[in-house]
Amino acid sequence: MSGAAYATVREALEAELEAMRAQGTFRRERVIHSPQSAHILAGAVGGAVVPTLNFCSNDYLGLADDSRLIAAATRAMEHRGFGLASVRFICGTQDLHVDLERAVSAFLGTEDTILFSSCFDANGGVFEALFGPEDAIVSDALNHASIIDGIRLSKAARFRYRNGDMADLRAQLEQTSTARRRVIVTDGVFSMDGAVAPLREICDLADEFGALVMVDDSHAVGAVGPGGRGTPALAEVDDRVDIFTGTFGKALGGASGGYVSGRAAIVAMLRQRARPYLFSNTIPPAVAAAAREALAIAGAAGDRRDRLRENAARFRSAMTEAGFDLLPGAHPIVPVMFGDANLAVAMADRMLARGVYVTAFSYPVVPLGQARIRVQLSAAHSDEDIDRCVEAFVASRADLA
Ligand SMILES: *Cc1c(COP(=O)(O)O)cnc(C)c1O
């Protein structure tokens, strides 16, 4: 009988969803009725729409609503159309895609670049195409979900080291002696903590053990390092990293798209073998053109990166003074720790009622008992915006005391 199987499944799913609500781990989305920015119009689904300060986007440089990106996207749609109705290798490659790949290579100082429709797909395709059963992948325990999934798709032996723990990385590498190829994989910036990976030490260990190095710099490219070139440039090891992955969905305009950049033969092989590249459309012309414009702007945006750093420092010092428990660091990701998931959610709700939008993160996105509100600064925030955010934290804490 049609629907009978679903009736049983539904009952189980509804019980599970109810348990998530009870634990405070059920995610509800707010709806934005304006362009993405530091200042937005937002509300709950079906609720009132109000002016809101946004402290939870990855729009680190304030480019998501930049008129130059919008103009580039509009021009591209006028001259190259809306869609391509094909994957890259059949008939889905325009000059705009080739131009963007070259621009990423020039920006990062790499030999070549291949686009993906997201960084999730870039990480989903890179391992299976390069590493087989004879090989070993050594991965930081806090790496992004897309890296974890990408590694699962490859048949290589997997090793995991404790977050940023170089003694453990060495111990894991010592177990890879029979591997044909070995690669160390890390996020440049860990997205839930704002911590920067110890890339210099990682490259030293890679040299010692003959391993490739892969860095996913999604939370850094554009925002961090000299010229916005990310964490490898910050650590002065960009010439020692073999594989860079990243996104256009954060500092670089925030739309979508990702890439793998790095050594020429690696990128050439991905063009032949990476399944998300072979079997899925790439980013549309408008997004490719705007991403290229974003790279050009970001390369020359030292003033915005200075502002971003100052904003993060201002927020950190005011929150510390107000007695909040922050994870240490300098990145514009600033985790405010609450421990209990329901408390973090209640705080975020109170903050929103005060016109400040922040998001609570709980299990399974972060470890159980380490619920937090992850505040993200942007170069687009003013001093007054930051002060209002801190005041809202103080007042919301008082509400719940
Ligand atoms: C955001 C992020 C991704 C996913 O990027 P998309 O382009 O949105 O798929 C991948 N890796 C890391 C480290 C990220 O922070």
The ligand as a MOL file (V3000), in Angstrom:
LIG
                    3D

  0  0  0     0  0            999 V3000
M  V30 BEGIN CTAB
M  V30 COUNTS 15 15 0 0 0
M  V30 BEGIN ATOM
M  V30 1 C 32.8710 27.0240 3.8230 0
M  V30 2 C 33.8710 25.9510 3.6880 0
M  V30 3 C 33.7750 25.0070 2.6630 0
M  V30 4 C 32.5920 24.9420 1.7250 0
M  V30 5 O 32.6280 25.9690 0.8000 0
M  V30 6 P 31.4740 26.0420 -0.3060 0
M  V30 7 O 32.1110 26.6890 -1.4560 0
M  V30 8 O 30.3550 26.8290 0.2990 0
M  V30 9 O 31.0650 24.6360 -0.5980 0
M  V30 10 C 34.7920 24.0740 2.5380 0
M  V30 11 N 35.8430 24.0570 3.3800 0
M  V30 12 C 35.9470 24.9390 4.4010 0
M  V30 13 C 37.1280 24.8840 5.3030 0
M  V30 14 C 34.9640 25.9050 4.5900 0
M  V30 15 O 35.0710 26.7720 5.5990 0
M  V30 END ATOM
M  V30 BEGIN BOND
M  V30 1 1 1 2
M  V30 2 1 2 3
M  V30 3 2 2 14
M  V30 4 1 3 4
M  V30 5 2 3 10
M  V30 6 1 4 5
M  V30 7 1 5 6
M  V30 8 2 6 7
M  V30 9 1 6 8
M  V30 10 1 6 9
M  V30 11 1 10 11
M  V30 12 2 11 12
M  V30 13 1 12 13
M  V30 14 1 12 14
M  V30 15 1 14 15
M  V30 END BOND
M  V30 END CTAB
M  END
